[in-house]
Amino acid sequence: MSDPAQRNPGRKRLLRGAGLLLIAAGGLWGASKLTWVRLRSFDGLGEPRTILVAGADWSAALFPLAVALVAAAIATLAIRGWALRVLAVLVAAIGAGAAYLGVSLWAIRDAGPRAADVKNVPVSTLIGADRLSGGATITVIAAIVAVLAAVTLLRAAQGAVDTKYQTPAARRTDSADPGDKKQSERVMWDSLDDGNDPTLGRAEGSSGPT
């Protein structure tokens, strides 16, 4: 017996899209935990301090976006049609937003003042700031994976529409495979709608000269 996902390309795409969403969510979650900026501060009173700015500090949206992608992965198993297309568009928007957050670390001229602001460190006490690109890189990669998931979901939605509006003649041709029980049942209902007895041809074909 063949795997249902192999017999139904649309379901296979849905599962692939859900998997990509979970991978992207894991990437964003991991990036939120990594250090993005390392600050060095000295107030003139004690020893110099090192302050680590995590991804969640640099951008508080990383974790909520990861949660949203997990929710989207779960939703792909329950929705179809236009709702799936809307979800794919939302996922693409999340991916674009995540990419912006990742690029923001490199786009800003001096990351020190912003990092100091999110950690409530006086800018006047800063003596150095180092960018650590690992978290931002993972964020951009996760964003790309999310966009790929959106494309996969759109293709799955389009495939479902194509199958829904497939002509009865095309379904009869596809049902030539005796292992496709679901397709054969669909052809039987098409025959009944046309006023024909779908069992008549089988009976004549099975009976012959003895």
C-alpha positions in Angstrom: 0.0 0.0 0.0 1.4 3.4 -1.0 1.9 6.3 1.3 -1.1 8.8 1.2 1.3 11.7 0.8 2.7 10.1 -2.3 -0.8 9.5 -3.8 -1.8 13.1 -3.0 0.8 15.7 -4.2 -1.2 18.5 -2.6 -1.0 16.8 0.9 2.7 16.2 0.3 3.3 19.9 -0.3 1.3 20.8 2.8 3.5 18.5 4.9 6.6 20.0 3.3 5.3 23.5 3.9 4.5 22.7 7.6 8.0 21.3 8.0 9.6 24.4 6.5 7.6 26.5 8.9 8.8 24.6 11.9 12.4 24.9 10.7 12.0 28.7 10.3 10.3 29.0 13.7 13.2 27.1 15.3 15.7 29.4 13.6 14.0 32.5 14.8 13.7 31.1 18.3 17.4 30.2 18.3 18.4 33.6 17.0 16.5 35.3 19.7 18.6 33.5 22.3 22.0 34.2 20.7 24.1 37.3 21.5 23.9 39.9 18.8 25.9 42.7 20.3 28.5 42.7 23.1 28.9 46.0 24.9 31.8 47.2 27.1 30.9 49.9 29.6 32.9 51.8 32.2 31.4 54.4 34.5 34.7 55.5 36.1 33.8 54.0 39.5 34.3 50.3 39.2 35.7 47.7 36.8 34.7 47.8 33.1 31.6 45.7 32.5 30.6 43.5 29.5 26.9 43.5 28.6 25.5 40.9 26.2 22.6 41.9 24.0 20.6 38.9 22.9 18.4 38.8 19.8 15.3 39.1 21.9 16.7 42.3 23.3 17.7 43.7 20.0 14.3 42.9 18.5 11.4 41.8 20.8 9.5 40.6 17.7 11.7 37.6 17.0 10.0 35.3 19.5 6.4 36.3 18.6 7.2 35.7 15.0 8.6 32.2 15.8 5.3 31.5 17.7 3.3 32.7 14.7 5.2 30.4 12.4 4.4 27.4 14.6 0.8 28.4 14.7 0.8 28.6 10.9 2.4 25.2 10.6 -0.5 23.7 12.7 -3.1 25.7 10.6 -1.8 24.2 7.4 -3.2 20.8 8.5 -6.7 22.2 9.0 -7.4 24.7 6.2 -7.7 24.6 2.5 -8.5 26.7 -0.5 -8.6 30.5 -0.2 -7.8 30.3 3.6 -4.6 28.5 2.7 -3.7 31.2 0.3 -4.3 33.9 2.8 -2.1 32.0 5.3 0.7 31.7 2.7 0.6 35.5 2.2 0.8 36.1 5.9 3.7 33.7 6.2 5.5 35.5 3.4 4.9 38.8 5.3 6.4 37.2 8.4 9.4 36.1 6.5 9.9 39.6 5.1 9.6 41.1 8.5 12.1 38.6 10.0 14.6 39.4 7.2 14.3 43.1 8.0 15.1 42.4 11.6 18.2 40.4 10.7 19.5 42.9 8.2 18.9 45.7 10.7 22.0 44.6 12.6 24.2 45.2 9.6 22.4 48.2 8.2 22.8 50.4 11.3 26.0 52.4 11.3 26.8 52.0 15.0 25.0 49.3 16.9 26.4 50.5 20.2 23.9 53.3 21.0 20.8 51.2 20.2 22.1 48.2 22.0 22.9 50.4 25.0 19.4 51.8 24.9 17.6 48.4 25.0 19.8 47.4 28.0 19.4 50.7 29.7 23.1 51.4 29.7 24.1 55.1 29.5 25.7 55.9 26.1 28.2 58.1 27.9 29.7 55.0 29.6 30.2 53.0 26.4 33.8 52.2 25.6 33.2 49.7 22.9 30.6 47.6 21.0 31.0 44.4 19.0 28.5 43.0 16.5 28.1 39.2 16.5 26.6 38.3 13.2 25.6 34.7 14.0 22.1 35.5 15.3 21.3 37.9 12.5 22.5 35.4 9.8 20.3 32.7 11.3 17.4 35.1 11.3 17.8 35.9 7.6 18.1 32.2 6.7 15.0 31.5 8.7 13.2 34.3 6.8 14.2 32.7 3.5 12.9 29.3 4.7 9.6 31.0 5.7 9.2 32.5 2.2 9.9 29.1 0.7 7.2 27.6 2.9 4.8 30.3 1.7 5.5 29.4 -1.9 5.0 25.7 -1.1 1.6 26.5 0.5 0.5 28.5 -2.5 1.4 25.7 -4.8 -0.5 23.3 -2.6 -3.6 25.5 -2.6 -3.4 25.9 -6.4 -3.0 22.1 -6.8 -6.1 21.6 -4.7 -8.1 24.0 -7.0 -6.8 22.2 -10.1 -7.9 18.8 -8.8 -11.3 20.2 -7.7 -12.1 21.4 -11.2 -10.7 18.4 -13.0 -13.1 17.2 -15.7 -14.9 13.8 -15.3 -13.1 12.6 -18.5 -9.7 13.4 -17.0 -10.6 11.7 -13.8 -11.7 8.5 -15.7 -8.3 8.6 -17.4 -6.5 9.0 -14.1 -8.5 6.2 -12.6 -6.9 3.7 -14.9 -4.6 2.9 -12.0 -6.5 0.2 -10.1 -4.7 1.1 -6.9 -6.3 4.6 -6.8 -9.5 3.7 -5.0 -10.4 7.3 -4.1 -10.2 8.3 -7.7 -12.3 5.4 -8.9 -15.0 6.3 -6.4 -15.0 9.8 -7.8 -15.5 8.5 -11.3 -18.3 6.3 -10.1 -20.2 9.3 -8.8 -19.6 11.1 -12.1 -21.2 8.2 -13.9 -24.2 8.3 -11.6 -24.6 12.0 -12.2 -24.6 11.3 -16.0 -27.4 8.8 -15.5 -25.2 5.8 -16.2 -24.7 2.6 -14.2 -21.0 2.5 -13.3 -21.3 -1.2 -12.5 -22.7 -2.2 -15.9 -19.5 -2.0 -17.8 -17.7 -4.0 -15.1 -20.3 -6.7 -15.2 -20.1 -7.0 -19.0 -16.3 -7.0 -18.9 -16.2 -9.7 -16.3 -18.7 -12.0 -18.0 -17.5 -13.8 -21.2 -17.7 -17.1 -23.0 -17.1 -20.1 -20.9 
